[in-house]
Amino acid sequence: KDKDFVIVGVSVDSEREAWLGAIQLDRLPRPQLSPLNGWKNNVAETFAIKAIPHNFLIGYDGNILAENVTLGEMEALLKGL
């Protein structure tokens, strides 16, 4: 967030209390989103996500720059932007 980069978590949970409990337990510092309807959510369907974890690097223009990259790969990609 300090360098124009934001990580947002999108959950495929369906139970609100379990989802909120996991956020607290894992101490997730980033914004977390969930429509709470499991795998039947717009993000999972739009991006054809079939397993978690799954990640995307999305540019300001909305185009996907990379998918399912490691932390090291992500750092290298971000330095190049």
PDB file of N, CA, C and O in Angstrom:
ATOM      1  N   LYS A   1       0.810  -1.200   0.000  1.00  0.00           N
ATOM      2  CA  LYS A   1       0.000   0.000   0.000  1.00  0.00           C
ATOM      3  C   LYS A   1       0.851   1.260   0.000  1.00  0.00           C
ATOM      4  O   LYS A   1       0.382   2.316  -0.424  1.00  0.00           O
ATOM      5  N   ASP A   2       2.084   1.173   0.463  1.00  0.00           N
ATOM      6  CA  ASP A   2       2.952   2.345   0.477  1.00  0.00           C
ATOM      7  C   ASP A   2       3.522   2.657  -0.901  1.00  0.00           C
ATOM      8  O   ASP A   2       4.044   3.749  -1.124  1.00  0.00           O
ATOM      9  N   LYS A   3       3.427   1.711  -1.820  1.00  0.00           N
ATOM     10  CA  LYS A   3       4.015   1.888  -3.151  1.00  0.00           C
ATOM     11  C   LYS A   3       2.980   1.633  -4.244  1.00  0.00           C
ATOM     12  O   LYS A   3       3.290   1.033  -5.274  1.00  0.00           O
ATOM     13  N   ASP A   4       1.758   2.087  -4.017  1.00  0.00           N
ATOM     14  CA  ASP A   4       0.670   1.916  -4.981  1.00  0.00           C
ATOM     15  C   ASP A   4       0.397   0.456  -5.312  1.00  0.00           C
ATOM     16  O   ASP A   4       0.097   0.117  -6.456  1.00  0.00           O
ATOM     17  N   PHE A   5       0.501  -0.398  -4.313  1.00  0.00           N
ATOM     18  CA  PHE A   5       0.229  -1.825  -4.475  1.00  0.00           C
ATOM     19  C   PHE A   5      -0.653  -2.252  -3.317  1.00  0.00           C
ATOM     20  O   PHE A   5      -0.335  -1.977  -2.160  1.00  0.00           O
ATOM     21  N   VAL A   6      -1.755  -2.921  -3.613  1.00  0.00           N
ATOM     22  CA  VAL A   6      -2.687  -3.346  -2.578  1.00  0.00           C
ATOM     23  C   VAL A   6      -3.001  -4.825  -2.770  1.00  0.00           C
ATOM     24  O   VAL A   6      -3.248  -5.278  -3.887  1.00  0.00           O
ATOM     25  N   ILE A   7      -2.988  -5.556  -1.693  1.00  0.00           N
ATOM     26  CA  ILE A   7      -3.416  -6.949  -1.708  1.00  0.00           C
ATOM     27  C   ILE A   7      -4.818  -6.993  -1.124  1.00  0.00           C
ATOM     28  O   ILE A   7      -5.074  -6.441  -0.054  1.00  0.00           O
ATOM     29  N   VAL A   8      -5.716  -7.651  -1.830  1.00  0.00           N
ATOM     30  CA  VAL A   8      -7.092  -7.806  -1.371  1.00  0.00           C
ATOM     31  C   VAL A   8      -7.413  -9.292  -1.372  1.00  0.00           C
ATOM     32  O   VAL A   8      -7.194  -9.977  -2.372  1.00  0.00           O
ATOM     33  N   GLY A   9      -7.926  -9.787  -0.267  1.00  0.00           N
ATOM     34  CA  GLY A   9      -8.325 -11.187  -0.182  1.00  0.00           C
ATOM     35  C   GLY A   9      -9.788 -11.334  -0.551  1.00  0.00           C
ATOM     36  O   GLY A   9     -10.627 -10.541  -0.124  1.00  0.00           O
ATOM     37  N   VAL A  10     -10.090 -12.340  -1.339  1.00  0.00           N
ATOM     38  CA  VAL A  10     -11.473 -12.649  -1.697  1.00  0.00           C
ATOM     39  C   VAL A  10     -11.730 -14.081  -1.249  1.00  0.00           C
ATOM     40  O   VAL A  10     -11.062 -15.016  -1.690  1.00  0.00           O
ATOM     41  N   SER A  11     -12.694 -14.232  -0.379  1.00  0.00           N
ATOM     42  CA  SER A  11     -12.968 -15.526   0.234  1.00  0.00           C
ATOM     43  C   SER A  11     -14.052 -16.293  -0.510  1.00  0.00           C
ATOM     44  O   SER A  11     -14.941 -15.710  -1.131  1.00  0.00           O
ATOM     45  N   VAL A  12     -13.952 -17.619  -0.430  1.00  0.00           N
ATOM     46  CA  VAL A  12     -15.012 -18.471  -0.953  1.00  0.00           C
ATOM     47  C   VAL A  12     -15.768 -19.130   0.207  1.00  0.00           C
ATOM     48  O   VAL A  12     -16.366 -20.194   0.052  1.00  0.00           O
ATOM     49  N   ASP A  13     -15.727 -18.482   1.354  1.00  0.00           N
ATOM     50  CA  ASP A  13     -16.477 -18.974   2.511  1.00  0.00           C
ATOM     51  C   ASP A  13     -17.971 -18.745   2.321  1.00  0.00           C
ATOM     52  O   ASP A  13     -18.395 -17.925   1.507  1.00  0.00           O
ATOM     53  N   SER A  14     -18.754 -19.488   3.093  1.00  0.00           N
ATOM     54  CA  SER A  14     -20.200 -19.292   3.055  1.00  0.00           C
ATOM     55  C   SER A  14     -20.777 -19.009   4.444  1.00  0.00           C
ATOM     56  O   SER A  14     -21.957 -18.681   4.574  1.00  0.00           O
ATOM     57  N   GLU A  15     -19.955 -19.136   5.465  1.00  0.00           N
ATOM     58  CA  GLU A  15     -20.412 -18.882   6.837  1.00  0.00           C
ATOM     59  C   GLU A  15     -19.691 -17.663   7.401  1.00  0.00           C
ATOM     60  O   GLU A  15     -18.469 -17.665   7.548  1.00  0.00           O
ATOM     61  N   ARG A  16     -20.453 -16.633   7.710  1.00  0.00           N
ATOM     62  CA  ARG A  16     -19.897 -15.350   8.159  1.00  0.00           C
ATOM     63  C   ARG A  16     -18.998 -15.480   9.382  1.00  0.00           C
ATOM     64  O   ARG A  16     -17.883 -14.958   9.382  1.00  0.00           O
ATOM     65  N   GLU A  17     -19.456 -16.154  10.408  1.00  0.00           N
ATOM     66  CA  GLU A  17     -18.677 -16.248  11.649  1.00  0.00           C
ATOM     67  C   GLU A  17     -17.373 -17.008  11.440  1.00  0.00           C
ATOM     68  O   GLU A  17     -16.340 -16.621  11.988  1.00  0.00           O
ATOM     69  N   ALA A  18     -17.404 -18.072  10.665  1.00  0.00           N
ATOM     70  CA  ALA A  18     -16.181 -18.830  10.378  1.00  0.00           C
ATOM     71  C   ALA A  18     -15.202 -17.963   9.584  1.00  0.00           C
ATOM     72  O   ALA A  18     -14.000 -17.975   9.848  1.00  0.00           O
ATOM     73  N   TRP A  19     -15.716 -17.220   8.622  1.00  0.00           N
ATOM     74  CA  TRP A  19     -14.878 -16.337   7.798  1.00  0.00           C
ATOM     75  C   TRP A  19     -14.224 -15.259   8.660  1.00  0.00           C
ATOM     76  O   TRP A  19     -13.014 -15.050   8.578  1.00  0.00           O
ATOM     77  N   LEU A  20     -15.017 -14.575   9.483  1.00  0.00           N
ATOM     78  CA  LEU A  20     -14.476 -13.526  10.359  1.00  0.00           C
ATOM     79  C   LEU A  20     -13.492 -14.104  11.370  1.00  0.00           C
ATOM     80  O   LEU A  20     -12.478 -13.476  11.676  1.00  0.00           O
ATOM     81  N   GLY A  21     -13.783 -15.299  11.892  1.00  0.00           N
ATOM     82  CA  GLY A  21     -12.876 -15.951  12.834  1.00  0.00           C
ATOM     83  C   GLY A  21     -11.529 -16.269  12.198  1.00  0.00           C
ATOM     84  O   GLY A  21     -10.486 -16.100  12.829  1.00  0.00           O
ATOM     85  N   ALA A  22     -11.548 -16.728  10.953  1.00  0.00           N
ATOM     86  CA  ALA A  22     -10.302 -17.044  10.242  1.00  0.00           C
ATOM     87  C   ALA A  22      -9.480 -15.779   9.992  1.00  0.00           C
ATOM     88  O   ALA A  22      -8.253 -15.811  10.077  1.00  0.00           O
ATOM     89  N   ILE A  23     -10.145 -14.675   9.689  1.00  0.00           N
ATOM     90  CA  ILE A  23      -9.438 -13.403   9.478  1.00  0.00           C
ATOM     91  C   ILE A  23      -8.702 -13.010  10.757  1.00  0.00           C
ATOM     92  O   ILE A  23      -7.542 -12.602  10.713  1.00  0.00           O
ATOM     93  N   GLN A  24      -9.380 -13.133  11.887  1.00  0.00           N
ATOM     94  CA  GLN A  24      -8.748 -12.796  13.167  1.00  0.00           C
ATOM     95  C   GLN A  24      -7.648 -13.783  13.531  1.00  0.00           C
ATOM     96  O   GLN A  24      -6.563 -13.383  13.954  1.00  0.00           O
ATOM     97  N   LEU A  25      -7.924 -15.057  13.370  1.00  0.00           N
ATOM     98  CA  LEU A  25      -6.953 -16.094  13.723  1.00  0.00           C
ATOM     99  C   LEU A  25      -5.674 -15.961  12.902  1.00  0.00           C
ATOM    100  O   LEU A  25      -4.573 -16.090  13.438  1.00  0.00           O
ATOM    101  N   ASP A  26      -5.818 -15.703  11.611  1.00  0.00           N
ATOM    102  CA  ASP A  26      -4.658 -15.575  10.728  1.00  0.00           C
ATOM    103  C   ASP A  26      -4.060 -14.172  10.737  1.00  0.00           C
ATOM    104  O   ASP A  26      -3.039 -13.920  10.097  1.00  0.00           O
ATOM    105  N   ARG A  27      -4.701 -13.265  11.464  1.00  0.00           N
ATOM    106  CA  ARG A  27      -4.245 -11.867  11.572  1.00  0.00           C
ATOM    107  C   ARG A  27      -3.992 -11.252  10.192  1.00  0.00           C
ATOM    108  O   ARG A  27      -2.923 -10.703   9.923  1.00  0.00           O
ATOM    109  N   LEU A  28      -4.988 -11.356   9.342  1.00  0.00           N
ATOM    110  CA  LEU A  28      -4.860 -10.839   7.979  1.00  0.00           C
ATOM    111  C   LEU A  28      -4.973  -9.315   7.984  1.00  0.00           C
ATOM    112  O   LEU A  28      -6.021  -8.768   8.330  1.00  0.00           O
ATOM    113  N   PRO A  29      -3.896  -8.636   7.603  1.00  0.00           N
ATOM    114  CA  PRO A  29      -3.881  -7.173   7.676  1.00  0.00           C
ATOM    115  C   PRO A  29      -4.525  -6.490   6.467  1.00  0.00           C
ATOM    116  O   PRO A  29      -4.804  -5.292   6.513  1.00  0.00           O
ATOM    117  N   ARG A  30      -4.757  -7.222   5.415  1.00  0.00           N
ATOM    118  CA  ARG A  30      -5.262  -6.617   4.182  1.00  0.00           C
ATOM    119  C   ARG A  30      -6.786  -6.676   4.129  1.00  0.00           C
ATOM    120  O   ARG A  30      -7.405  -7.444   4.867  1.00  0.00           O
ATOM    121  N   PRO A  31      -7.388  -5.875   3.265  1.00  0.00           N
ATOM    122  CA  PRO A  31      -8.851  -5.937   3.117  1.00  0.00           C
ATOM    123  C   PRO A  31      -9.296  -7.344   2.691  1.00  0.00           C
ATOM    124  O   PRO A  31      -8.659  -7.987   1.856  1.00  0.00           O
ATOM    125  N   GLN A  32     -10.383  -7.794   3.274  1.00  0.00           N
ATOM    126  CA  GLN A  32     -10.942  -9.109   2.974  1.00  0.00           C
ATOM    127  C   GLN A  32     -12.377  -8.937   2.492  1.00  0.00           C
ATOM    128  O   GLN A  32     -13.165  -8.230   3.120  1.00  0.00           O
ATOM    129  N   LEU A  33     -12.713  -9.576   1.393  1.00  0.00           N
ATOM    130  CA  LEU A  33     -14.045  -9.472   0.816  1.00  0.00           C
ATOM    131  C   LEU A  33     -14.656 -10.857   0.674  1.00  0.00           C
ATOM    132  O   LEU A  33     -13.951 -11.831   0.413  1.00  0.00           O
ATOM    133  N   SER A  34     -15.965 -10.941   0.847  1.00  0.00           N
ATOM    134  CA  SER A  34     -16.667 -12.190   0.602  1.00  0.00           C
ATOM    135  C   SER A  34     -18.152 -11.926   0.472  1.00  0.00           C
ATOM    136  O   SER A  34     -18.739 -11.255   1.321  1.00  0.00           O
ATOM    137  N   PRO A  35     -18.772 -12.448  -0.587  1.00  0.00           N
ATOM    138  CA  PRO A  35     -20.225 -12.361  -0.688  1.00  0.00           C
ATOM    139  C   PRO A  35     -20.897 -13.447   0.154  1.00  0.00           C
ATOM    140  O   PRO A  35     -22.123 -13.496   0.254  1.00  0.00           O
ATOM    141  N   LEU A  36     -20.080 -14.320   0.760  1.00  0.00           N
ATOM    142  CA  LEU A  36     -20.529 -15.411   1.626  1.00  0.00           C
ATOM    143  C   LEU A  36     -21.449 -16.398   0.914  1.00  0.00           C
ATOM    144  O   LEU A  36     -22.372 -16.941   1.520  1.00  0.00           O
ATOM    145  N   ASN A  37     -21.194 -16.627  -0.372  1.00  0.00           N
ATOM    146  CA  ASN A  37     -21.934 -17.678  -1.059  1.00  0.00           C
ATOM    147  C   ASN A  37     -20.988 -18.695  -1.690  1.00  0.00           C
ATOM    148  O   ASN A  37     -21.204 -19.169  -2.805  1.00  0.00           O
ATOM    149  N   GLY A  38     -19.931 -19.014  -0.939  1.00  0.00           N
ATOM    150  CA  GLY A  38     -19.016 -20.071  -1.343  1.00  0.00           C
ATOM    151  C   GLY A  38     -18.396 -19.850  -2.710  1.00  0.00           C
ATOM    152  O   GLY A  38     -18.023 -18.735  -3.074  1.00  0.00           O
ATOM    153  N   TRP A  39     -18.297 -20.934  -3.453  1.00  0.00           N
ATOM    154  CA  TRP A  39     -17.676 -20.884  -4.769  1.00  0.00           C
ATOM    155  C   TRP A  39     -18.573 -20.206  -5.797  1.00  0.00           C
ATOM    156  O   TRP A  39     -18.124 -19.907  -6.903  1.00  0.00           O
ATOM    157  N   LYS A  40     -19.802 -19.966  -5.459  1.00  0.00           N
ATOM    158  CA  LYS A  40     -20.722 -19.310  -6.399  1.00  0.00           C
ATOM    159  C   LYS A  40     -20.679 -17.802  -6.195  1.00  0.00           C
ATOM    160  O   LYS A  40     -21.690 -17.176  -5.877  1.00  0.00           O
ATOM    161  N   ASN A  41     -19.489 -17.226  -6.382  1.00  0.00           N
ATOM    162  CA  ASN A  41     -19.360 -15.777  -6.276  1.00  0.00           C
ATOM    163  C   ASN A  41     -18.767 -15.247  -7.581  1.00  0.00           C
ATOM    164  O   ASN A  41     -18.096 -15.971  -8.316  1.00  0.00           O
ATOM    165  N   ASN A  42     -19.025 -13.992  -7.846  1.00  0.00           N
ATOM    166  CA  ASN A  42     -18.627 -13.396  -9.122  1.00  0.00           C
ATOM    167  C   ASN A  42     -17.134 -13.477  -9.393  1.00  0.00           C
ATOM    168  O   ASN A  42     -16.723 -13.718 -10.528  1.00  0.00           O
ATOM    169  N   VAL A  43     -16.319 -13.278  -8.366  1.00  0.00           N
ATOM    170  CA  VAL A  43     -14.868 -13.303  -8.570  1.00  0.00           C
ATOM    171  C   VAL A  43     -14.418 -14.704  -8.974  1.00  0.00           C
ATOM    172  O   VAL A  43     -13.700 -14.858  -9.962  1.00  0.00           O
ATOM    173  N   ALA A  44     -14.824 -15.718  -8.232  1.00  0.00           N
ATOM    174  CA  ALA A  44     -14.423 -17.096  -8.544  1.00  0.00           C
ATOM    175  C   ALA A  44     -14.925 -17.508  -9.922  1.00  0.00           C
ATOM    176  O   ALA A  44     -14.208 -18.169 -10.673  1.00  0.00           O
ATOM    177  N   GLU A  45     -16.134 -17.125 -10.251  1.00  0.00           N
ATOM    178  CA  GLU A  45     -16.695 -17.504 -11.553  1.00  0.00           C
ATOM    179  C   GLU A  45     -16.055 -16.715 -12.692  1.00  0.00           C
ATOM    180  O   GLU A  45     -15.716 -17.296 -13.723  1.00  0.00           O
ATOM    181  N   THR A  46     -15.887 -15.418 -12.527  1.00  0.00           N
ATOM    182  CA  THR A  46     -15.312 -14.586 -13.584  1.00  0.00           C
ATOM    183  C   THR A  46     -13.889 -14.997 -13.925  1.00  0.00           C
ATOM    184  O   THR A  46     -13.510 -15.027 -15.096  1.00  0.00           O
ATOM    185  N   PHE A  47     -13.099 -15.314 -12.899  1.00  0.00           N
ATOM    186  CA  PHE A  47     -11.699 -15.647 -13.118  1.00  0.00           C
ATOM    187  C   PHE A  47     -11.439 -17.160 -13.158  1.00  0.00           C
ATOM    188  O   PHE A  47     -10.287 -17.594 -13.163  1.00  0.00           O
ATOM    189  N   ALA A  48     -12.509 -17.953 -13.186  1.00  0.00           N
ATOM    190  CA  ALA A  48     -12.413 -19.414 -13.273  1.00  0.00           C
ATOM    191  C   ALA A  48     -11.494 -20.004 -12.203  1.00  0.00           C
ATOM    192  O   ALA A  48     -10.668 -20.871 -12.491  1.00  0.00           O
ATOM    193  N   ILE A  49     -11.644 -19.531 -10.980  1.00  0.00           N
ATOM    194  CA  ILE A  49     -10.839 -20.029  -9.865  1.00  0.00           C
ATOM    195  C   ILE A  49     -11.451 -21.346  -9.388  1.00  0.00           C
ATOM    196  O   ILE A  49     -12.626 -21.404  -9.025  1.00  0.00           O
ATOM    197  N   LYS A  50     -10.644 -22.386  -9.395  1.00  0.00           N
ATOM    198  CA  LYS A  50     -11.116 -23.721  -9.015  1.00  0.00           C
ATOM    199  C   LYS A  50     -10.447 -24.237  -7.753  1.00  0.00           C
ATOM    200  O   LYS A  50     -10.879 -25.244  -7.193  1.00  0.00           O
ATOM    201  N   ALA A  51      -9.389 -23.556  -7.293  1.00  0.00           N
ATOM    202  CA  ALA A  51      -8.664 -23.991  -6.100  1.00  0.00           C
ATOM    203  C   ALA A  51      -8.063 -22.769  -5.417  1.00  0.00           C
ATOM    204  O   ALA A  51      -7.825 -21.740  -6.049  1.00  0.00           O
ATOM    205  N   ILE A  52      -7.824 -22.901  -4.119  1.00  0.00           N
ATOM    206  CA  ILE A  52      -7.185 -21.821  -3.378  1.00  0.00           C
ATOM    207  C   ILE A  52      -5.942 -22.384  -2.707  1.00  0.00           C
ATOM    208  O   ILE A  52      -5.917 -23.569  -2.375  1.00  0.00           O
ATOM    209  N   PRO A  53      -4.923 -21.585  -2.500  1.00  0.00           N
ATOM    210  CA  PRO A  53      -4.852 -20.168  -2.850  1.00  0.00           C
ATOM    211  C   PRO A  53      -4.669 -19.953  -4.350  1.00  0.00           C
ATOM    212  O   PRO A  53      -4.208 -20.840  -5.070  1.00  0.00           O
ATOM    213  N   HIS A  54      -5.033 -18.776  -4.795  1.00  0.00           N
ATOM    214  CA  HIS A  54      -4.914 -18.370  -6.197  1.00  0.00           C
ATOM    215  C   HIS A  54      -4.629 -16.881  -6.170  1.00  0.00           C
ATOM    216  O   HIS A  54      -5.235 -16.158  -5.379  1.00  0.00           O
ATOM    217  N   ASN A  55      -3.721 -16.400  -7.011  1.00  0.00           N
ATOM    218  CA  ASN A  55      -3.440 -14.966  -6.985  1.00  0.00           C
ATOM    219  C   ASN A  55      -3.316 -14.409  -8.392  1.00  0.00           C
ATOM    220  O   ASN A  55      -2.999 -15.114  -9.350  1.00  0.00           O
ATOM    221  N   PHE A  56      -3.579 -13.118  -8.473  1.00  0.00           N
ATOM    222  CA  PHE A  56      -3.468 -12.367  -9.720  1.00  0.00           C
ATOM    223  C   PHE A  56      -2.755 -11.053  -9.428  1.00  0.00           C
ATOM    224  O   PHE A  56      -2.940 -10.459  -8.366  1.00  0.00           O
ATOM    225  N   LEU A  57      -1.949 -10.611 -10.364  1.00  0.00           N
ATOM    226  CA  LEU A  57      -1.410  -9.261 -10.337  1.00  0.00           C
ATOM    227  C   LEU A  57      -2.167  -8.523 -11.428  1.00  0.00           C
ATOM    228  O   LEU A  57      -2.047  -8.839 -12.612  1.00  0.00           O
ATOM    229  N   ILE A  58      -2.947  -7.540 -11.011  1.00  0.00           N
ATOM    230  CA  ILE A  58      -3.809  -6.806 -11.936  1.00  0.00           C
ATOM    231  C   ILE A  58      -3.322  -5.368 -12.023  1.00  0.00           C
ATOM    232  O   ILE A  58      -3.134  -4.707 -11.002  1.00  0.00           O
ATOM    233  N   GLY A  59      -3.119  -4.888 -13.241  1.00  0.00           N
ATOM    234  CA  GLY A  59      -2.644  -3.531 -13.461  1.00  0.00           C
ATOM    235  C   GLY A  59      -3.744  -2.507 -13.264  1.00  0.00           C
ATOM    236  O   GLY A  59      -4.916  -2.855 -13.124  1.00  0.00           O
ATOM    237  N   TYR A  60      -3.357  -1.246 -13.255  1.00  0.00           N
ATOM    238  CA  TYR A  60      -4.315  -0.154 -13.083  1.00  0.00           C
ATOM    239  C   TYR A  60      -5.383  -0.155 -14.172  1.00  0.00           C
ATOM    240  O   TYR A  60      -6.496   0.324 -13.956  1.00  0.00           O
ATOM    241  N   ASP A  61      -5.044  -0.690 -15.335  1.00  0.00           N
ATOM    242  CA  ASP A  61      -5.994  -0.711 -16.448  1.00  0.00           C
ATOM    243  C   ASP A  61      -6.953  -1.895 -16.379  1.00  0.00           C
ATOM    244  O   ASP A  61      -7.829  -2.036 -17.232  1.00  0.00           O
ATOM    245  N   GLY A  62      -6.789  -2.752 -15.361  1.00  0.00           N
ATOM    246  CA  GLY A  62      -7.669  -3.898 -15.188  1.00  0.00           C
ATOM    247  C   GLY A  62      -7.185  -5.159 -15.877  1.00  0.00           C
ATOM    248  O   GLY A  62      -7.821  -6.205 -15.744  1.00  0.00           O
ATOM    249  N   ASN A  63      -6.093  -5.097 -16.600  1.00  0.00           N
ATOM    250  CA  ASN A  63      -5.549  -6.274 -17.268  1.00  0.00           C
ATOM    251  C   ASN A  63      -4.752  -7.133 -16.294  1.00  0.00           C
ATOM    252  O   ASN A  63      -4.055  -6.618 -15.420  1.00  0.00           O
ATOM    253  N   ILE A  64      -4.865  -8.448 -16.456  1.00  0.00           N
ATOM    254  CA  ILE A  64      -4.099  -9.377 -15.627  1.00  0.00           C
ATOM    255  C   ILE A  64      -2.671  -9.414 -16.143  1.00  0.00           C
ATOM    256  O   ILE A  64      -2.425  -9.754 -17.300  1.00  0.00           O
ATOM    257  N   LEU A  65      -1.725  -9.059 -15.270  1.00  0.00           N
ATOM    258  CA  LEU A  65      -0.312  -9.041 -15.622  1.00  0.00           C
ATOM    259  C   LEU A  65       0.375 -10.367 -15.317  1.00  0.00           C
ATOM    260  O   LEU A  65       1.336 -10.741 -15.990  1.00  0.00           O
ATOM    261  N   ALA A  66      -0.115 -11.079 -14.302  1.00  0.00           N
ATOM    262  CA  ALA A  66       0.463 -12.365 -13.922  1.00  0.00           C
ATOM    263  C   ALA A  66      -0.557 -13.133 -13.095  1.00  0.00           C
ATOM    264  O   ALA A  66      -1.465 -12.554 -12.498  1.00  0.00           O
ATOM    265  N   GLU A  67      -0.386 -14.451 -13.074  1.00  0.00           N
ATOM    266  CA  GLU A  67      -1.316 -15.305 -12.328  1.00  0.00           C
ATOM    267  C   GLU A  67      -0.546 -16.422 -11.641  1.00  0.00           C
ATOM    268  O   GLU A  67       0.375 -17.010 -12.209  1.00  0.00           O
ATOM    269  N   ASN A  68      -0.946 -16.699 -10.403  1.00  0.00           N
ATOM    270  CA  ASN A  68      -0.341 -17.777  -9.606  1.00  0.00           C
ATOM    271  C   ASN A  68       1.176 -17.699  -9.553  1.00  0.00           C
ATOM    272  O   ASN A  68       1.878 -18.648  -9.903  1.00  0.00           O
ATOM    273  N   VAL A  69       1.665 -16.555  -9.110  1.00  0.00           N
ATOM    274  CA  VAL A  69       3.105 -16.359  -8.996  1.00  0.00           C
ATOM    275  C   VAL A  69       3.537 -16.504  -7.540  1.00  0.00           C
ATOM    276  O   VAL A  69       2.746 -16.293  -6.621  1.00  0.00           O
ATOM    277  N   THR A  70       4.787 -16.861  -7.347  1.00  0.00           N
ATOM    278  CA  THR A  70       5.339 -16.967  -5.997  1.00  0.00           C
ATOM    279  C   THR A  70       5.636 -15.558  -5.470  1.00  0.00           C
ATOM    280  O   THR A  70       5.603 -14.583  -6.220  1.00  0.00           O
ATOM    281  N   LEU A  71       5.920 -15.473  -4.197  1.00  0.00           N
ATOM    282  CA  LEU A  71       6.251 -14.185  -3.598  1.00  0.00           C
ATOM    283  C   LEU A  71       7.469 -13.570  -4.279  1.00  0.00           C
ATOM    284  O   LEU A  71       7.479 -12.374  -4.570  1.00  0.00           O
ATOM    285  N   GLY A  72       8.488 -14.376  -4.532  1.00  0.00           N
ATOM    286  CA  GLY A  72       9.695 -13.880  -5.201  1.00  0.00           C
ATOM    287  C   GLY A  72       9.396 -13.374  -6.599  1.00  0.00           C
ATOM    288  O   GLY A  72       9.894 -12.323  -7.004  1.00  0.00           O
ATOM    289  N   GLU A  73       8.586 -14.114  -7.338  1.00  0.00           N
ATOM    290  CA  GLU A  73       8.194 -13.677  -8.681  1.00  0.00           C
ATOM    291  C   GLU A  73       7.388 -12.381  -8.626  1.00  0.00           C
ATOM    292  O   GLU A  73       7.571 -11.487  -9.452  1.00  0.00           O
ATOM    293  N   MET A  74       6.500 -12.295  -7.644  1.00  0.00           N
ATOM    294  CA  MET A  74       5.675 -11.090  -7.491  1.00  0.00           C
ATOM    295  C   MET A  74       6.561  -9.879  -7.203  1.00  0.00           C
ATOM    296  O   MET A  74       6.365  -8.816  -7.792  1.00  0.00           O
ATOM    297  N   GLU A  75       7.526 -10.030  -6.307  1.00  0.00           N
ATOM    298  CA  GLU A  75       8.432  -8.923  -5.995  1.00  0.00           C
ATOM    299  C   GLU A  75       9.191  -8.472  -7.237  1.00  0.00           C
ATOM    300  O   GLU A  75       9.333  -7.272  -7.474  1.00  0.00           O
ATOM    301  N   ALA A  76       9.678  -9.419  -8.031  1.00  0.00           N
ATOM    302  CA  ALA A  76      10.420  -9.080  -9.250  1.00  0.00           C
ATOM    303  C   ALA A  76       9.507  -8.374 -10.254  1.00  0.00           C
ATOM    304  O   ALA A  76       9.919  -7.404 -10.891  1.00  0.00           O
ATOM    305  N   LEU A  77       8.300  -8.844 -10.394  1.00  0.00           N
ATOM    306  CA  LEU A  77       7.342  -8.207 -11.309  1.00  0.00           C
ATOM    307  C   LEU A  77       7.036  -6.775 -10.873  1.00  0.00           C
ATOM    308  O   LEU A  77       6.980  -5.860 -11.695  1.00  0.00           O
ATOM    309  N   LEU A  78       6.841  -6.598  -9.570  1.00  0.00           N
ATOM    310  CA  LEU A  78       6.516  -5.257  -9.061  1.00  0.00           C
ATOM    311  C   LEU A  78       7.680  -4.288  -9.232  1.00  0.00           C
ATOM    312  O   LEU A  78       7.473  -3.111  -9.525  1.00  0.00           O
ATOM    313  N   LYS A  79       8.885  -4.774  -9.052  1.00  0.00           N
ATOM    314  CA  LYS A  79      10.058  -3.900  -9.245  1.00  0.00           C
ATOM    315  C   LYS A  79      10.168  -3.449 -10.691  1.00  0.00           C
ATOM    316  O   LYS A  79      10.650  -2.353 -10.978  1.00  0.00           O
ATOM    317  N   GLY A  80       9.713  -4.310 -11.604  1.00  0.00           N
ATOM    318  CA  GLY A  80       9.780  -3.979 -13.017  1.00  0.00           C
ATOM    319  C   GLY A  80       8.686  -3.038 -13.497  1.00  0.00           C
ATOM    320  O   GLY A  80       8.736  -2.555 -14.628  1.00  0.00           O
ATOM    321  N   LEU A  81       7.705  -2.777 -12.656  1.00  0.00           N
ATOM    322  CA  LEU A  81       6.595  -1.915 -13.081  1.00  0.00           C
ATOM    323  C   LEU A  81       6.887  -0.444 -12.808  1.00  0.00           C
ATOM    324  O   LEU A  81       6.057   0.415 -13.106  1.00  0.00           O
TER     325      LEU A  81
END
